[in-house]
């Protein structure tokens, strides 16, 4: 498919893109469009609304974003990867205090395949700046991923200075303890896929809890998985030198929990 970029409902121009490219100050959300809409669309819109208020002093009405999405996706009937990014052209290093309603950039591209496991993760002491926000500052994430790949791991798992597990480079992690999913409690981004799985766990006979998980405790779990908007669940086979045996049947149940959430029309 042809990749497209719109800003505030119109095809992007080079001049229009420059503020978003140069400043690096902004927030975004990304998701997979399916026939009929998006799973968890309300969660993505809520995230954008909270981010806009915090970063720019003005919220973005859901219907405004929906209208821009409908324009960007016009004629699309199948699957696609969609990124919705907020930025304020008035903000710069010379004028960091600017406030106002942010512009809405929407990129539509080919659908992403799910991350495939089993994955080997390298723990790294790292915390994203303002971890509760899905912001445009991704240098540290890519650098961490590159370091993990150079060390023959698949990806990076972030831990705090006191060795609490938080999140991964572009995903959340969950641990399996019997029939319970354990989510780590630490400074991190609460993921939309994580919330969708959480919502559907009861339907597949699983429980959940959120508690601090230390790196040294990993070996005591029955398994682990990662999840993001393109990957409902992918098994983890190792964190550093600690092996994990994540049952394929558990991954199937987690994907089924995610599937209980309906596709929301845009």
Buried (B, 14 or more C-beta within 10 A) or exposed (E): EEEBBBBBBEEBEEEBBEBBEEBBBBBBBBBBBBEEBBBBBEBBBBBBBBBBEBBBBEBBEBEBBBBBBEBBBEEBEEEBBBBBBBBBBBBEEEEEEBEEBBBBBBBBBEBBEBBEBBBBBBBBEBBBEBBEBBBBBBEBBEBBBEBBEEEEBBBBBBBBEEBBBBBBBBBBBBBBBEBBBBBBBBBBBBBBBBBBBBBBBEEBEBEBEBEBBBBEBBEEBBBBBBBBBBBBBBBBBBBBEBEBEBEEEBBEBBBBBBBBBEBBEB
